[in-house]
């Protein structure tokens, strides 16, 4: 999962893709949220295969300027929904 940034901060772009992915493994559509003003979390589903999809949350460092994951993918939080 990559990250692209608009050079002029509009939806029309032009857009530049960060050279390194935020998540290089299998995963589905992601979104960012901010549990506090100083924290950014990337949440997405992993793996991207039914029925094994689970919520994955990864802390992001440097949001807005060269974002990177703060965690090794092996230690990222995985949530399992109650069934």
CORQUI-V606678 format. One record per residue. N is the residue number from 1. RES is the residue in three letters. PHI is phi in whole degrees, 0 to 359 (NA if undefined). Layout:
N:RES:PHI
N:RES:PHI
//
This chain:
1:UNK:NA
2:UNK:258
3:UNK:227
4:UNK:241
5:UNK:234
6:UNK:281
7:UNK:296
8:UNK:251
9:UNK:59
10:UNK:239
11:UNK:294
12:UNK:286
13:UNK:80
14:UNK:289
15:UNK:247
16:UNK:241
17:UNK:270
18:UNK:299
19:UNK:292
20:UNK:252
21:UNK:289
22:UNK:287
23:UNK:218
24:UNK:267
25:UNK:265
26:UNK:296
27:UNK:190
28:UNK:252
29:UNK:324
30:UNK:247
31:UNK:218
32:UNK:262
33:UNK:218
34:UNK:239
35:UNK:294
36:UNK:220
37:UNK:301
38:UNK:259
39:UNK:241
40:UNK:230
41:UNK:240
42:UNK:264
43:UNK:238
44:UNK:200
45:UNK:255
46:UNK:208
47:UNK:285
48:UNK:264
49:UNK:220
50:UNK:291
51:UNK:265
52:UNK:268
53:UNK:298
54:UNK:221
55:UNK:288
56:UNK:237
57:UNK:233
58:UNK:229
59:UNK:291
60:UNK:245
61:UNK:257
62:UNK:71
63:UNK:302
64:UNK:99
65:UNK:208
66:UNK:78
67:UNK:299
68:UNK:220
69:UNK:283
70:UNK:270
71:UNK:234
72:UNK:290
73:UNK:307
74:UNK:291
75:UNK:254
76:UNK:296
77:UNK:288
78:UNK:241
79:UNK:257
80:UNK:249
81:UNK:289
82:UNK:290
83:UNK:240
//
